[in-house]
Amino acid sequence: MLKNLVREISPNIEVLSLDRDLDRFELGRRFSIRDWIACSLSLAVSTPNANWNEDEYRKGVILPVRRLEKLLRNLESGSSSPPASEQRQEILECICLVLQTKQVSRRAESNARAIEEGSGWSSFKP
C-alpha cells in the first residue's frame, strides 16, 4: 500500500519491500546485515527515551540492544548464523520494540516503518 502511494507521489523514487523475494535480494545486495545492525544500534541509542518505567526499559530497550550487539559480534566473529532474511526480521523486531518502549514520537515511528517497509536507511530522517 505504501509502495503505491510513494509511486503516485514521486515515480522517481525506487520502492523496495521485504515481502517480495526480488526486493529482499536487492536490499541484501545494497545493505549488508552488518549495516542493518549498526544502523539499528545507532537508532536505538540516539532515540530519546520518554518511558521511565525501569522494568519496561530493561525488557524493551536493554535486552533488544544486547541482542543486536550479540548478532553483530557473531557476524564479525564469523560464527554460523541464520539466513539473512531471518536476521533482518530479528533486527527489525528489536528496533521496533526499542522505539515502541521508548515511546517515540510520530517521526521516529515513521522512520521505523520506512525501514520495515523496505525503503531502507536512505529514507531515515533524524
N, CA and C atoms as an extended XYZ file, in Angstrom:
378
Properties=species:S:1:pos:R:3:atomname:S:1:resname:S:1:resid:I:1 pbc="F F F"
N         0.811       -1.181        0.000 N   MET     1
C         0.000        0.000        0.000 CA  MET     1
C         0.867        1.263        0.000 C   MET     1
N         1.893        1.293        0.862 N   LEU     2
C         2.778        2.447        0.884 CA  LEU     2
C         3.555        2.580       -0.423 C   LEU     2
N         3.889        1.434       -1.008 N   LYS     3
C         4.619        1.469       -2.278 CA  LYS     3
C         3.818        2.221       -3.336 C   LYS     3
N         2.539        1.928       -3.416 N   ASN     4
C         1.686        2.582       -4.411 CA  ASN     4
C         1.569        4.080       -4.133 C   ASN     4
N         1.439        4.431       -2.883 N   LEU     5
C         1.347        5.838       -2.512 CA  LEU     5
C         2.629        6.577       -2.888 C   LEU     5
N         3.771        5.985       -2.584 N   VAL     6
C         5.052        6.614       -2.924 CA  VAL     6
C         5.180        6.768       -4.425 C   VAL     6
N         4.789        5.752       -5.157 N   ARG     7
C         4.871        5.824       -6.626 CA  ARG     7
C         3.968        6.908       -7.191 C   ARG     7
N         2.798        7.102       -6.573 N   GLU     8
C         1.899        8.161       -7.020 CA  GLU     8
C         2.496        9.536       -6.752 C   GLU     8
N         3.120        9.675       -5.590 N   ILE     9
C         3.693       10.966       -5.212 CA  ILE     9
C         4.908       11.299       -6.067 C   ILE     9
N         5.778       10.324       -6.227 N   SER    10
C         7.002       10.562       -6.989 CA  SER    10
C         7.440        9.281       -7.692 C   SER    10
N         7.198        9.190       -8.978 N   PRO    11
C         7.583        7.976       -9.707 CA  PRO    11
C         9.096        7.776       -9.803 C   PRO    11
N         9.882        8.768       -9.416 N   ASN    12
C        11.341        8.657       -9.483 CA  ASN    12
C        11.936        7.938       -8.282 C   ASN    12
N        11.147        7.724       -7.248 N   ILE    13
C        11.637        7.049       -6.057 CA  ILE    13
C        11.513        5.542       -6.252 C   ILE    13
N        12.609        4.855       -6.010 N   GLU    14
C        12.587        3.396       -6.090 CA  GLU    14
C        12.076        2.836       -4.774 C   GLU    14
N        11.091        1.964       -4.845 N   VAL    15
C        10.483        1.395       -3.656 CA  VAL    15
C        10.759       -0.099       -3.629 C   VAL    15
N        11.304       -0.561       -2.499 N   LEU    16
C        11.568       -1.977       -2.300 CA  LEU    16
C        10.811       -2.443       -1.069 C   LEU    16
N        10.406       -3.694       -1.068 N   SER    17
C         9.615       -4.213        0.040 CA  SER    17
C        10.151       -5.564        0.494 C   SER    17
N        10.110       -5.795        1.795 N   LEU    18
C        10.597       -7.050        2.339 CA  LEU    18
C         9.678       -8.226        2.031 C   LEU    18
N         8.475       -7.964        1.562 N   ASP    19
C         7.559       -9.070        1.283 CA  ASP    19
C         7.701       -9.629       -0.137 C   ASP    19
N         8.598       -9.078       -0.927 N   ARG    20
C         8.847       -9.587       -2.283 CA  ARG    20
C        10.256      -10.156       -2.359 C   ARG    20
N        10.378      -11.373       -2.895 N   ASP    21
C        11.677      -12.050       -2.944 CA  ASP    21
C        12.742      -11.235       -3.672 C   ASP    21
N        12.416      -10.695       -4.840 N   LEU    22
C        13.405       -9.931       -5.602 CA  LEU    22
C        13.833       -8.662       -4.863 C   LEU    22
N        12.886       -8.024       -4.212 N   ASP    23
C        13.217       -6.832       -3.439 CA  ASP    23
C        14.108       -7.172       -2.254 C   ASP    23
N        13.804       -8.280       -1.565 N   ARG    24
C        14.652       -8.706       -0.439 CA  ARG    24
C        16.072       -8.975       -0.925 C   ARG    24
N        16.192       -9.606       -2.072 N   PHE    25
C        17.523       -9.877       -2.627 CA  PHE    25
C        18.255       -8.561       -2.897 C   PHE    25
N        17.551       -7.615       -3.486 N   GLU    26
C        18.160       -6.322       -3.810 CA  GLU    26
C        18.554       -5.560       -2.539 C   GLU    26
N        17.704       -5.610       -1.532 N   LEU    27
C        18.043       -4.971       -0.262 CA  LEU    27
C        19.277       -5.610        0.356 C   LEU    27
N        19.345       -6.927        0.276 N   GLY    28
C        20.511       -7.634        0.792 CA  GLY    28
C        21.779       -7.268        0.061 C   GLY    28
N        21.665       -7.033       -1.229 N   ARG    29
C        22.814       -6.634       -2.020 CA  ARG    29
C        23.265       -5.217       -1.662 C   ARG    29
N        22.311       -4.335       -1.440 N   ARG    30
C        22.636       -2.937       -1.151 CA  ARG    30
C        23.043       -2.691        0.296 C   ARG    30
N        22.416       -3.401        1.211 N   PHE    31
C        22.642       -3.159        2.633 CA  PHE    31
C        23.046       -4.457        3.301 C   PHE    31
N        24.266       -4.518        3.771 N   SER    32
C        24.739       -5.724        4.440 CA  SER    32
C        24.045       -5.869        5.794 C   SER    32
N        24.032       -7.086        6.302 N   ILE    33
C        23.476       -7.335        7.629 CA  ILE    33
C        24.215       -6.486        8.662 C   ILE    33
N        25.515       -6.377        8.511 N   ARG    34
C        26.297       -5.557        9.434 CA  ARG    34
C        25.793       -4.116        9.435 C   ARG    34
N        25.519       -3.562        8.246 N   ASP    35
C        24.989       -2.200        8.151 CA  ASP    35
C        23.634       -2.079        8.844 C   ASP    35
N        22.771       -3.081        8.635 N   TRP    36
C        21.449       -3.061        9.275 CA  TRP    36
C        21.597       -3.030       10.784 C   TRP    36
N        22.487       -3.867       11.318 N   ILE    37
C        22.675       -3.933       12.767 CA  ILE    37
C        23.260       -2.617       13.279 C   ILE    37
N        24.290       -2.128       12.610 N   ALA    38
C        24.944       -0.894       13.046 CA  ALA    38
C        23.971        0.282       13.029 C   ALA    38
N        23.186        0.406       11.995 N   CYS    39
C        22.209        1.497       11.920 CA  CYS    39
C        21.126        1.343       12.979 C   CYS    39
N        20.716        0.113       13.218 N   SER    40
C        19.697       -0.128       14.249 CA  SER    40
C        20.229        0.218       15.626 C   SER    40
N        21.466       -0.155       15.901 N   LEU    41
C        22.074        0.200       17.185 CA  LEU    41
C        22.188        1.717       17.333 C   LEU    41
N        22.587        2.372       16.267 N   SER    42
C        22.688        3.836       16.305 CA  SER    42
C        21.336        4.468       16.594 C   SER    42
N        20.316        3.971       15.916 N   LEU    43
C        18.968        4.493       16.127 CA  LEU    43
C        18.502        4.224       17.555 C   LEU    43
N        18.778        3.030       18.054 N   ALA    44
C        18.341        2.659       19.403 CA  ALA    44
C        18.960        3.552       20.475 C   ALA    44
N        20.238        3.834       20.351 N   VAL    45
C        20.900        4.614       21.400 CA  VAL    45
C        20.702        6.114       21.223 C   VAL    45
N        20.396        6.567       20.030 N   SER    46
C        20.245        8.011       19.813 CA  SER    46
C        18.803        8.499       19.961 C   SER    46
N        17.867        7.588       20.049 N   THR    47
C        16.466        7.980       20.198 CA  THR    47
C        16.186        8.352       21.652 C   THR    47
N        15.659        9.542       21.878 N   PRO    48
C        15.353        9.954       23.253 CA  PRO    48
C        14.310        9.025       23.896 C   PRO    48
N        14.466        8.807       25.185 N   ASN    49
C        13.561        7.945       25.925 CA  ASN    49
C        12.495        8.781       26.618 C   ASN    49
N        11.229        8.356       26.468 N   ALA    50
C        10.134        9.027       27.161 CA  ALA    50
C         9.428        8.055       28.110 C   ALA    50
N        10.040        6.907       28.351 N   ASN    51
C         9.446        5.889       29.205 CA  ASN    51
C        10.367        5.679       30.405 C   ASN    51
N         9.896        6.039       31.596 N   TRP    52
C        10.749        5.973       32.773 CA  TRP    52
C        10.468        4.754       33.641 C   TRP    52
N         9.726        3.799       33.114 N   ASN    53
C         9.481        2.545       33.822 CA  ASN    53
C        10.707        1.650       33.632 C   ASN    53
N        11.436        1.396       34.720 N   GLU    54
C        12.710        0.664       34.628 CA  GLU    54
C        12.549       -0.756       34.101 C   GLU    54
N        11.510       -1.453       34.519 N   ASP    55
C        11.295       -2.825       34.063 CA  ASP    55
C        10.986       -2.870       32.566 C   ASP    55
N        10.107       -1.983       32.109 N   GLU    56
C         9.791       -1.918       30.677 CA  GLU    56
C        11.030       -1.549       29.871 C   GLU    56
N        11.827       -0.617       30.396 N   TYR    57
C        13.039       -0.188       29.702 CA  TYR    57
C        14.033       -1.348       29.571 C   TYR    57
N        14.190       -2.110       30.641 N   ARG    58
C        15.122       -3.247       30.599 CA  ARG    58
C        14.665       -4.263       29.557 C   ARG    58
N        13.383       -4.611       29.585 N   LYS    59
C        12.861       -5.621       28.657 CA  LYS    59
C        12.754       -5.114       27.228 C   LYS    59
N        12.384       -3.859       27.065 N   GLY    60
C        12.104       -3.346       25.730 CA  GLY    60
C        13.225       -2.570       25.074 C   GLY    60
N        14.256       -2.224       25.833 N   VAL    61
C        15.377       -1.479       25.250 CA  VAL    61
C        16.690       -2.216       25.483 C   VAL    61
N        17.018       -2.463       26.728 N   ILE    62
C        18.327       -3.058       27.034 CA  ILE    62
C        18.468       -4.452       26.433 C   ILE    62
N        17.470       -5.303       26.627 N   LEU    63
C        17.585       -6.667       26.082 CA  LEU    63
C        17.644       -6.695       24.551 C   LEU    63
N        16.801       -5.929       23.833 N   PRO    64
C        16.936       -5.921       22.369 CA  PRO    64
C        18.276       -5.342       21.891 C   PRO    64
N        18.772       -4.323       22.577 N   VAL    65
C        20.071       -3.759       22.198 CA  VAL    65
C        21.170       -4.792       22.412 C   VAL    65
N        21.098       -5.511       23.514 N   ARG    66
C        22.087       -6.574       23.748 CA  ARG    66
C        21.978       -7.654       22.676 C   ARG    66
N        20.764       -7.962       22.254 N   ARG    67
C        20.566       -8.958       21.188 CA  ARG    67
C        21.207       -8.466       19.890 C   ARG    67
N        21.027       -7.202       19.567 N   LEU    68
C        21.653       -6.637       18.366 CA  LEU    68
C        23.175       -6.683       18.480 C   LEU    68
N        23.694       -6.358       19.650 N   GLU    69
C        25.150       -6.421       19.867 CA  GLU    69
C        25.659       -7.848       19.679 C   GLU    69
N        24.897       -8.815       20.182 N   LYS    70
C        25.293      -10.223       20.036 CA  LYS    70
C        25.262      -10.638       18.567 C   LYS    70
N        24.245      -10.211       17.839 N   LEU    71
C        24.188      -10.504       16.405 CA  LEU    71
C        25.412       -9.943       15.692 C   LEU    71
N        25.783       -8.722       16.053 N   LEU    72
C        26.951       -8.089       15.437 CA  LEU    72
C        28.237       -8.831       15.789 C   LEU    72
N        28.401       -9.203       17.048 N   ARG    73
C        29.604       -9.960       17.452 CA  ARG    73
C        29.677      -11.293       16.711 C   ARG    73
N        28.544      -12.001       16.623 N   ASN    74
C        28.528      -13.284       15.915 CA  ASN    74
C        28.875      -13.106       14.445 C   ASN    74
N        28.350      -12.064       13.855 N   LEU    75
C        28.619      -11.794       12.447 CA  LEU    75
C        30.097      -11.495       12.230 C   LEU    75
N        30.660      -10.670       13.092 N   GLU    76
C        32.064      -10.277       12.942 CA  GLU    76
C        33.030      -11.397       13.308 C   GLU    76
N        32.588      -12.327       14.146 N   SER    77
C        33.460      -13.446       14.509 CA  SER    77
C        33.404      -14.564       13.470 C   SER    77
N        32.431      -14.479       12.560 N   GLY    78
C        32.326      -15.490       11.511 CA  GLY    78
C        31.596      -16.745       11.937 C   GLY    78
N        30.966      -16.726       13.116 N   SER    79
C        30.232      -17.916       13.554 CA  SER    79
C        28.990      -18.113       12.686 C   SER    79
N        28.514      -19.330       12.652 N   SER    80
C        27.365      -19.627       11.795 CA  SER    80
C        26.161      -18.827       12.270 C   SER    80
N        25.361      -18.401       11.317 N   SER    81
C        24.208      -17.573       11.642 CA  SER    81
C        23.024      -17.969       10.762 C   SER    81
N        21.822      -17.596       11.193 N   PRO    82
C        20.634      -17.925       10.400 CA  PRO    82
C        20.657      -17.195        9.066 C   PRO    82
N        19.763      -17.563        8.156 N   PRO    83
C        19.697      -16.871        6.856 CA  PRO    83
C        19.499      -15.365        7.035 C   PRO    83
N        19.976      -14.602        6.067 N   ALA    84
C        19.912      -13.137        6.146 CA  ALA    84
C        18.488      -12.639        6.350 C   ALA    84
N        17.523      -13.271        5.704 N   SER    85
C        16.134      -12.808        5.845 CA  SER    85
C        15.666      -12.941        7.291 C   SER    85
N        16.054      -14.015        7.965 N   GLU    86
C        15.688      -14.198        9.369 CA  GLU    86
C        16.400      -13.182       10.257 C   GLU    86
N        17.660      -12.900        9.932 N   GLN    87
C        18.405      -11.906       10.704 CA  GLN    87
C        17.778      -10.529       10.553 C   GLN    87
N        17.411      -10.162        9.320 N   ARG    88
C        16.781       -8.863        9.093 CA  ARG    88
C        15.469       -8.748        9.860 C   ARG    88
N        14.688       -9.817        9.863 N   GLN    89
C        13.425       -9.799       10.600 CA  GLN    89
C        13.679       -9.602       12.090 C   GLN    89
N        14.682      -10.284       12.620 N   GLU    90
C        15.017      -10.132       14.032 CA  GLU    90
C        15.496       -8.717       14.345 C   GLU    90
N        16.296       -8.162       13.459 N   ILE    91
C        16.781       -6.791       13.636 CA  ILE    91
C        15.603       -5.827       13.670 C   ILE    91
N        14.680       -5.982       12.734 N   LEU    92
C        13.505       -5.105       12.692 CA  LEU    92
C        12.654       -5.246       13.944 C   LEU    92
N        12.475       -6.467       14.401 N   GLU    93
C        11.696       -6.682       15.623 CA  GLU    93
C        12.359       -6.002       16.813 C   GLU    93
N        13.681       -6.113       16.901 N   CYS    94
C        14.410       -5.480       18.010 CA  CYS    94
C        14.259       -3.968       17.970 C   CYS    94
N        14.492       -3.360       16.825 N   ILE    95
C        14.451       -1.893       16.773 CA  ILE    95
C        13.030       -1.380       16.946 C   ILE    95
N        12.051       -2.091       16.438 N   CYS    96
C        10.660       -1.669       16.635 CA  CYS    96
C        10.278       -1.745       18.111 C   CYS    96
N        10.739       -2.782       18.813 N   LEU    97
C        10.469       -2.904       20.237 CA  LEU    97
C        11.130       -1.769       21.011 C   LEU    97
N        12.357       -1.439       20.651 N   VAL    98
C        13.059       -0.338       21.310 CA  VAL    98
C        12.288        0.967       21.128 C   VAL    98
N        11.902        1.254       19.902 N   LEU    99
C        11.199        2.511       19.627 CA  LEU    99
C         9.843        2.556       20.325 C   LEU    99
N         9.146        1.448       20.318 N   GLN   100
C         7.850        1.383       20.987 CA  GLN   100
C         8.027        1.582       22.493 C   GLN   100
N         9.014        0.921       23.070 N   THR   101
C         9.249        1.020       24.512 CA  THR   101
C         9.666        2.426       24.912 C   THR   101
N        10.480        3.068       24.085 N   LYS   102
C        10.924        4.422       24.397 CA  LYS   102
C         9.819        5.451       24.178 C   LYS   102
N         8.683        4.997       23.667 N   GLN   103
C         7.530        5.864       23.415 CA  GLN   103
C         7.931        7.045       22.533 C   GLN   103
N         8.451        6.691       21.376 N   VAL   104
C         8.987        7.699       20.465 CA  VAL   104
C         7.882        8.524       19.814 C   VAL   104
N         8.314        9.601       19.207 N   SER   105
C         7.398       10.492       18.510 CA  SER   105
C         6.915        9.865       17.204 C   SER   105
N         5.960       10.499       16.582 N   ARG   106
C         5.437       10.036       15.286 CA  ARG   106
C         6.536        9.980       14.232 C   ARG   106
N         7.442       10.942       14.236 N   ARG   107
C         8.508       10.981       13.232 CA  ARG   107
C         9.399        9.743       13.337 C   ARG   107
N         9.787        9.376       14.544 N   ALA   108
C        10.622        8.192       14.730 CA  ALA   108
C         9.854        6.929       14.347 C   ALA   108
N         8.565        6.892       14.648 N   GLU   109
C         7.756        5.745       14.241 CA  GLU   109
C         7.726        5.629       12.725 C   GLU   109
N         7.603        6.755       12.037 N   SER   110
C         7.572        6.697       10.578 CA  SER   110
C         8.919        6.262       10.020 C   SER   110
N        10.014        6.617       10.703 N   ASN   111
C        11.334        6.135       10.289 CA  ASN   111
C        11.400        4.623       10.393 C   ASN   111
N        10.916        4.088       11.494 N   ALA   112
C        10.924        2.635       11.674 CA  ALA   112
C        10.059        1.958       10.630 C   ALA   112
N         8.912        2.541       10.342 N   ARG   113
C         8.035        1.959        9.313 CA  ARG   113
C         8.695        2.004        7.936 C   ARG   113
N         9.390        3.098        7.647 N   ALA   114
C        10.071        3.208        6.350 CA  ALA   114
C        11.105        2.109        6.205 C   ALA   114
N        11.825        1.851        7.282 N   ILE   115
C        12.823        0.783        7.268 CA  ILE   115
C        12.130       -0.556        7.095 C   ILE   115
N        11.070       -0.770        7.863 N   GLU   116
C        10.351       -2.037        7.819 CA  GLU   116
C         9.717       -2.275        6.450 C   GLU   116
N         9.216       -1.216        5.839 N   GLU   117
C         8.567       -1.356        4.540 CA  GLU   117
C         9.571       -1.576        3.418 C   GLU   117
N        10.830       -1.459        3.716 N   GLY   118
C        11.833       -1.751        2.709 CA  GLY   118
C        12.420       -0.534        2.045 C   GLY   118
N        12.100        0.642        2.538 N   SER   119
C        12.667        1.851        1.944 CA  SER   119
C        14.151        1.954        2.242 C   SER   119
N        14.582        1.227        3.259 N   GLY   120
C        15.991        1.246        3.620 CA  GLY   120
C        16.327        2.442        4.473 C   GLY   120
N        17.574        2.545        4.838 N   TRP   121
C        18.018        3.605        5.724 CA  TRP   121
C        18.132        4.934        5.015 C   TRP   121
N        18.088        4.936        3.672 N   SER   122
C        18.235        6.195        2.949 CA  SER   122
C        17.053        7.119        3.187 C   SER   122
N        15.903        6.587        3.606 N   SER   123
C        14.728        7.431        3.843 CA  SER   123
C        14.650        7.904        5.289 C   SER   123
N        15.604        7.507        6.123 N   PHE   124
C        15.593        7.861        7.539 CA  PHE   124
C        15.765        9.361        7.712 C   PHE   124
N        14.932        9.967        8.574 N   LYS   125
C        15.020       11.396        8.885 CA  LYS   125
C        15.249       11.536       10.374 C   LYS   125
N        16.410       12.030       10.803 N   PRO   126
C        16.674       12.173       12.243 CA  PRO   126
C        15.767       13.199       12.894 C   PRO   126
